[in-house]
Amino acid sequence: MSEHSSLPVRPSLEQLKKQAKDLIRAYRASDPTALGKLRTYKPNISEPDGHHPATLADAQFTLAREHGFDSWPKLKRHIVLTQRPADFHEPTWGANTWDFFTAVYEGNKGRVRQMLRDEPWLARAEYAYLQPLHYAVKGGRFDMVQLLIEAVVIDVLANDAPVAPADFDS
């Protein structure tokens, strides 16, 4: 999703966990910036020695909200689902294929359109027998399905590749 654009292209769950721990450490050291950051999403948090001190879960929630997620578990799930598989071999599958699949899964139409302008073949890219349409459906991005179908048709027509009814029989 475009609201998750503050995440790096390849986010690290370990790095985010470290950031949450650093935030809670700064808060416990009475850093006013850390307290302000936590209170942005958890206004009832008190000073470290008060009645409602912040917890690590509060710091994780704050980081999740900063990155456009409703909760830490949703942020974690997103990272796990979009993480490049260990067996992804760029020379075989294409340097931008996984990033394209991730943009499709996230429903990032602007990124998908830009990538298709640069590399129209990505609409028909594959990894482990899956194509971008699979990732659009898996992510519940039915508007992305339409965009990808149109991109495949345009790519096929632009390359004068014959499309016969027999191509759809299976």
Secondary structure as GFF3:
##gff-version 3
##sequence-region A 1 170
A	DSSP	three_ten_helix	2	4	.	.	.	ID=ss1
A	DSSP	alpha_helix	13	28	.	.	.	ID=ss2
A	DSSP	alpha_helix	32	41	.	.	.	ID=ss3
A	DSSP	alpha_helix	56	66	.	.	.	ID=ss4
A	DSSP	alpha_helix	72	82	.	.	.	ID=ss5
A	DSSP	alpha_helix	90	93	.	.	.	ID=ss6
A	DSSP	alpha_helix	97	106	.	.	.	ID=ss7
A	DSSP	alpha_helix	109	118	.	.	.	ID=ss8
A	DSSP	three_ten_helix	120	124	.	.	.	ID=ss9
A	DSSP	alpha_helix	132	138	.	.	.	ID=ss10
A	DSSP	alpha_helix	142	158	.	.	.	ID=ss11
A	DSSP	three_ten_helix	165	168	.	.	.	ID=ss12
###
